[in-house]
Amino acid sequence: MLNLVLFGPPGAGKGTQSQNLIEKYGLIHLSTGDLLRGEITQGTTLGLEAKKLMDEGLLVPDAVVIGMISNKLDANKEAKGFIFDGFPRTVAQAEALDSLLESKSSAISGMIALQVNDEELEQRLLLRGKDSGRPDDANPEIIRKRIKEYNDKTAPVAGYYLEQNKFTAINGIGSIPEIFESITKVVDSY
């Protein structure tokens, strides 16, 4: 089973490249953002709690996210593999994900990090906010808070996978096909 962590700050292009990986390798996209937005759309208690935190640019509690991921894995037992997009965001989440996958006789194959500078990220997110209607992409102050949250809390996860020899950085600036070609070279090596 091919399990990839697609890593990078908000606006790095994870969603776009995930779609390309799904089409090429037949993987299932597991975006915690999509899972959470689904809960929000359904108006569940979890969704309402998550919306409040997300609107403030904060992270949703680990146990909630791991539970949603476990349900998704169980619902797709015949999958060729998964792309984890937006998760793990902390070392504790990476450890919890490893434990979850191990309990299902699986593991992370590798982490691919899309690297993009903060100024480019802010511009991309503001552009996306005009089209998506997502309030967290329309407010420059919330965008900067999300990028800072990523840099402070999420970037250290790269070290966790680096220690396992599962980390590869990719330049996330360039054309979508160029970036995807770089990603596929890494995936093919797994």
HELIX and SHEET records of a PDB file:
HELIX    1   1 LYS A   14  TYR A   25  1                                  12    
HELIX    2   2 THR A   32  GLN A   42  1                                  11    
HELIX    3   3 THR A   45  ASP A   55  1                                  11    
HELIX    4   4 ASP A   62  ALA A   75  1                                  14    
HELIX    5   5 VAL A   91  SER A  103  1                                  13    
HELIX    6   6 ASP A  118  SER A  132  1                                  15    
HELIX    7   7 PRO A  135  ASP A  137  5                                   3    
HELIX    8   8 PRO A  140  GLU A  149  1                                  10    
HELIX    9   9 TYR A  150  THR A  154  3                                   5    
HELIX   10  10 VAL A  157  GLU A  163  1                                   7    
HELIX   11  11 ILE A  176  SER A  189  1                                  14    
SHEET    1   A 5 ILE A  28  SER A  31  0                                        
SHEET    2   A 5 GLY A  81  ASP A  85  1                                        
SHEET    3   A 5 LEU A   2  PHE A   7  1                                        
SHEET    4   A 5 GLY A 110  GLN A 115  1                                        
SHEET    5   A 5 PHE A 167  ASN A 171  1                                        
END                                                                             
